[in-house]
Structure formats: C-alpha cells, structure tokens
Amino acid sequence: MKIANLDNKTLAINLFRISFGINFFFHGLVRMPNLTKFVAGMQNTFKGTLLPEILVTPIAYSIPFVELIIGFFLLINKFTKETLIVSFILMNILVIGSSFAQKWDLVGLQSTYIGFLFLLLYFLNNDQKSIKNNN
C-alpha cells in the first residue's frame, strides 16, 4: 500500500510509531560506545539516595540495550503492542529512579513520554494497514 492510500489516522499512528522508534533507538545507540561512562553517571546520580548501587548498576547497564531493542521493534513494526508494554515498564522504572533522585524535571519529562506511549498504544489498531506490511 502506498502512503498516499493510507487514511490520515493510519498514517499519523505509523509516523508517530516511527518517531518514537527513532527516539528510543538512538537513545540506546549513542550510549553504547560510552556505556561505562553512562553507568558511572547513573551510579553518581543515585549516590546518597535510598537506591543501592547493587540495584542501580545492572539497571544502568541494561537501559541502553532495552532502548535499542524497543526502538528497533518500533521501527520495523513488529511486536508493536508488546514493545509498547516494555516501553511503559522502562519508563516507569525511570520515573521511580528519578523520584528517588528527586529529579522532578525528569519525572515530568518521563511522564510526558508515558502519555505519548499511552496515545500510541491506545490508537494502535492491530487490524490497521501499515506503511510496512503493504496490506
């Protein structure tokens, strides 16, 4: 199916999904070459909070990989519903961490992501034609 043949709702949800895929994919990708620096920054952020380093460290190491995988699946439009659920889980973990660090500006930004993820999931129609699947 050509893009011109998609109704506006289908086109909008696909472009929204692609935009979020790019966002998550590149969040993960740019952190990969500096993974130890990213983890050290996260450890530093949570020093003096109730979150122990033994919990922060493995989560910090996993975040870029999870972001990369989320972005990839959103971009290729596979397992989209499941990927969005994983995205919600990641964002809620980040909100919890930001709350422990009392980074309320980040909590607000992360909550905005959650709102957009809600919209993406809510308007996702499993029977919808997509740009990718040529139905």
Secondary structure as GFF3:
##gff-version 3
##sequence-region A 1 135
A	DSSP	three_ten_helix	3	5	.	.	.	ID=ss1
A	DSSP	alpha_helix	8	31	.	.	.	ID=ss2
A	DSSP	three_ten_helix	32	34	.	.	.	ID=ss3
A	DSSP	alpha_helix	35	45	.	.	.	ID=ss4
A	DSSP	alpha_helix	53	76	.	.	.	ID=ss5
A	DSSP	alpha_helix	80	100	.	.	.	ID=ss6
A	DSSP	alpha_helix	104	123	.	.	.	ID=ss7
###
